[in-house]
Every structure is written in C-alpha cells, then in structure tokens.
Amino acid sequence: MKEGRLLRFKGTPFRLTALFEFQEASALSSVGRVTLTDSGPLPLMVRRLRTTTPALSTLSFRLPGSTPPGSYRGSAELAGEQIPIAVDVEPRSSVRFIPAEIAHRGKFVAGVSADVTLVNQGNVDVEIPADDTFCVFDHGGVAKAFYRGLAEEPAAGKKRIDHIMDELAKAHGGLVRVTVTSGAGRLRPEEARTIAIDLHFSRRLSAGRTYRGAWEIAEASLDVEIELTGKPASRKERHE
C-alpha cells in the first residue's frame, strides 16, 4: 500500500468493495475491521485474487440496509495498519410484498379488494402510486404464441412477428387497474405499511382460462392470478 493513498469502497449497503495491493502477501490476513465516523468497528472480509507480490485482494464489508446514499469517511485496519478510506454508498430500491400473491378463482367479477403489506428494505424512499395498471395474459398463452409464430407459416402478406403478435393479442386479458384506496404515498427506508387496494378487471377475460400478471413497485412484484369459471362473456361485453 502506498503511503498516503486513500482506499475507496463503492457499492450498495449490502456489499461495499475495494481492490487492495499489499507488498507482503503473507502479512495480510483474511479478515480486518472498518470503522466509519460515528460507528463501531465492522467486519472486513479479504479475498485474495493474486498471491504473488504485490498481492491483490478484494476487500468487502456491509452496512445496515437503510444506510442513506452518500459519501462517508473512516479507516480500515489491515495487518496492524490503519488505512484511511472513503465509502461511496449507492442508492438501492428494495420492496417486499406480504403476501406476495393475490388470487381470484370463480366467476367473472368486476374486481377484488385486498390488503397487502409493503416493506421498504432499501435505502431510498419508494413512491406507492394511488393509481396504476398492469397486463395479464392467459397462462401459457405467451409461450404458445411464440411456438405457433415460429412453428407455423404466417398468412400471405404477413411476417412471423405479425403472427406472434396476433397470438399474443388472443392471450392478452387486458389491463388490470390498481386503485390504492388507503396507504398511497412515500414509503421510507425500513418502513412497513399495510395498504388497501382494489383490482379492476377487464371484460377481455374469458371463462375457462387462467390469467397471470404482476403489479410492480421498485422492482418488487405482487403476483395476481385470475382463474375464471362459468359462462364466457359475449364479444360485445369483452370489448366494452
């Protein structure tokens, strides 16, 4: 390690890493410690990448998941040496739905209501929209559309992609509209909130089929399954 060099770590709170060169490979242990301003010592893991001199290692440690994005200063203790460090914490969006799935089985209804809990496990605020939409498709319909589009010859004047899109349109169950009747708004890191939602279904859904889709917030998914029984809706009703 060169005298006066600042060691810089970068990443999300769950994995902050830096590369480290050390002249005496045998003197570097597999663990160390990191201390940031206003924090106690944290375990520092050392993974050797090159054992010949100068030795090269990956250093990594983790902070609490809710640590806000920003730059921090401190020191790392390695082989009895105190090394100044800078830590750049990157933003990380992470939300969990509890439960992770909502299912409706039975005859067609205009919609269903449910309560779900959202937990913000990241280090940035997440916005829960008051209104949103997502698509549902007939289970197996997407795979079937690609199979038929690739295996069957398209009609005259059409390309294969046109055939695939036509088949996807048949499998499409329309948009599901999400209305958050209670709990919309900003969800802060480490906050958990139970929200009330209404799911409004499209008349494109057909009896005898099972549709699946997902409502997504900050890369988390609430899976929705709709299994319909009973008499199919008329052509007119499906397109209303």
Secondary structure, DSSP 8 states (H G I E B T S, - for coil): --TT--EEEEEETTEEEEEEEES-GGG--SEEEEEETTS--EEEEEEEEE-SSSEEEEEEE---TT--SEEEEEEEEETTEEEEEEEEE-----EEEESSEEEEEES--SEEEEEEEEEE-SSS-EEE-SEEEEEEEETTHHHHHHHHHHHS---TT--HHHHHHHHHHHHEEEEEEEEEEE--EEE-TT-EEEEEEEEE--TT--TT-EEEEEEEETTEEEEEEEEE-SS---HHHHT-
